[in-house]
Amino acid sequence: MTTVDTVTGTAKTMVLNMGPQHPSTHGVLRILLELDGETVVKAVPDLGYLHTGIEKSCEDKTYSQVITLTDRIDYLNPLGNNLVYCLAVEKLLGLAVPKRAQYIRVMMVELQRISSHLVWLGTHAIDLGAMSVFLYCFREREEILNIFEMFSGQRMMTSYIRIGGLALDPPTGWRQAVERFLRMMPGHIDEYEELLTKNRIWIGRTKGIGYISPKDAVALSMTGPTLRAAGVAYDNRKVFPYSSYEEFNFSIPTRTESDCYARYLVRVAEMRESLKIVRQTLDKITNEGPIIAEAPGIIPPQREKMKTEMEALIYHFKIFTEGFSPPPGEAFVTVESPRGELGCFIASDGSSKPLRVHFRSPSYINLQALPKLIEGQLIADVVACIGTIDIILGEVDR
Amino acid sequence: MGDSKIVAESSRQNANVVAECLRSWNPKAVAEVIEFRGETTIVVPRELLRATAERCREDAKLQYNLLTDATCVDRYPAEPRFELSYHLVSIPKREKVRLRVRLGGNDAMVDSLVPVWPGANWLEREIFDLFGIRFTGHPDLRRILLPDDWEGYPLRRDYPVEGYRDVPSPGEMFRKSSTP
């Protein structure tokens, strides 16, 4: 505790414990706030309440079994987590994925990005007192989850992206469902913007709040919309394209104000860009074609072959009992998740279980900048700043 | 397959640029250059890690301004058992590189990179928390994910996956009964 100068003389600061059970911390985040009146002097985040040791569990799983764990890291972006893990394993194996599967992957992760931004927008708005936006956002998110359910049978923990491709062929009628969503979504984004963009209370609560300079943001390893709102156009989809992103035409929205309002504008613009990408994937995805690579011993054989060919049956048995063994080495792959650069590092020692799987989770690293955003601001702005980083505690603690 | 060839080619060029730059600055800085699947790893001697990292950030030809990730691999029982990997990205040059330091189990200690990239703070705390590697010069080396009174370092390979328990877990009992 320190002393501060006030109008009536020197006084001691007060320490306030925020969380771990606080509605605006989006999970279980605890922050120790040292206060001078209502101004934050110092903030110390305390995490680990949701630590489940996913990276340790991976040591005892075969490469294909890990996929279901990746869903649970960032529960608003399970497809993105599946994708980064599968890309890393494919890199280790040197496996090429069919184009059709790559395009479907792109479509799914872009839909996922929209749904994640919708949850962010809804909860951020509810934190700042705008209840109705939350209801609208969740209405549209439901539409996206219905599409996921159509594809994979699951709304959230889909495990749809598998090593070498996808789990299932797209279902009948998927094109109509996605087209219907694409038709209605732009109007809904206008609706949210009508409610918020020129709303005086919204502007008052977010404009000029939580500033961070681009230099500091890069030094603190921040990525994603928070970095782009500071004017640094760093997006993995453009800088290090993966899964055929180089074939799509889209732009990277950036702002220079670097406050909560700029981050809001960047995320809304990103939703519109994602819609553009999904629209392009519809033209690229053919009705026929392979959805998974051909690699005997690594990719499970088709059911039909398994019942007629002896070798396929042996491979099936071997893959699901002992797994496959990539060559010794390491691979590090990064993708752009809704929250920033999501990375997966896998070290293989040549056995059928990974030696080490590490996830570079954007929430964890972006959260590091929280003290920088809120020190010197008012208590009420702390809520806005936590919301604006868009943390998922499951991903922070892993 | 053509694409992967191009990727491998460009990464080799990048490896050469980084290795040459570092060698011309200090011949001892590059102990080894590893190429695997188009990724470049520069193995750096432990004493020179911080200076090399600074060089990577400041050199006009390199400009690795973003430290995206730092992590550790435990190769127990081999020695030196710990391999620290720092993943650097150059936003202006659109390049990636990995710096690596090998540490023995007896003195798992290395210079902290927080003075070079403040973002290394929580990354190093996580490695300290889960692997027990000490970073000299770190401003706030405390456990971050586990409780302060936790015993042991769970991500080490000699730490059992199910932890230490008084009563065997169902998984352990299953494994014991299924091994002949």
Interface residues (C-beta under 8 A of the other chain):
Chain A: L47 G48 H51 G53 E55 K56 S57 E59 D60 K91 L92 G94 A96 D216 V218 A219 L220 S221 M222 T223 V232 Y234 V239 F240 G329 E330 A331 F332 T334 E341 G343 F345 A347 D349 L355 R356 H358 R360 Y364 I365 L367 Q368 D397 R398
Chain B: M1 S4 F36 R37 E39 T41 N65 L66 L67 T68 D69 T71 C72 V73 D74 R75 E83 S85 H87 I91 R94 K96 R98 W117 P118 G119 A120 N121 W122 L123 E126 L130 R143 I144 L145 L146 P147 P154 L155 R157 Y159 V161
